[in-house]
Amino acid sequence: MKKDKRYAERGITLVALVITVIVLLILAGVTVTLAIDSEGIFTKSNSAVTKWNNKVEEEDNELTKYNSILDDYDT
């Protein structure tokens, strides 16, 4: 018995939908693991923020030091 063409090309199959959902779940799992892991993205970004703030504070201290030296030359 030959199937009618209009029913054969109608939408996606359940198998394709299940495979797509499984692939999306795997990708989501990998992404969450990389983000929350002990050396994940959030940990690295917090470390970078801390380093940045330390360098900004060091730069401010150096600028203050050089400004005081320049003020000594003005007087």
For each residue, the residues with C-beta under 8 A, 3 or more apart:
1:
2:
3: 7 8
4: 7 8
5: 8 9
6: 9 10
7: 3 4 10
8: 3 4 5
9: 5 6
10: 6 7
11:
12: 16 17
13: 16 17
14: 17 18
15: 18 19
16: 12 13 19 20
17: 12 13 14 20 21
18: 14 15 21 22
19: 15 16 22 23
20: 16 17 23 24
21: 17 18 24 25
22: 18 19 25 26
23: 19 20 26 27
24: 20 21 27 28
25: 21 22 28 29
26: 22 23 29 30
27: 23 24 30 31
28: 24 25 31 32
29: 25 26 32 33
30: 26 27 33 34
31: 27 28 34 35
32: 28 29 35 36
33: 29 30 36 37 40
34: 30 31 37 40 41
35: 31 32 40 41 42
36: 32 33 40 42
37: 33 34 40 43
38: 43
39: 43 44
40: 33 34 35 36 37 43 44
41: 34 35 44 45
42: 35 36 45 46
43: 37 38 39 40 46 47
44: 39 40 41 47 48
45: 41 42 48 49
46: 42 43 49 50
47: 43 44 50 51
48: 44 45 51 52
49: 45 46 52 53
50: 46 47 53 54
51: 47 48 54 55
52: 48 49 55 56
53: 49 50 56 57
54: 50 51 57 58
55: 51 52 58 59
56: 52 53 59 60
57: 53 54 60 61
58: 54 55 61 62
59: 55 56 62 63
60: 56 57 63 64
61: 57 58 64 65
62: 58 59 65 66
63: 59 60 66 67
64: 60 61 67 68
65: 61 62 68 69
66: 62 63 69 70
67: 63 64 70 71
68: 64 65 71 72
69: 65 66 72 73
70: 66 67 73 74
71: 67 68 74 75
72: 68 69 75
73: 69 70
74: 70 71
75: 71 72
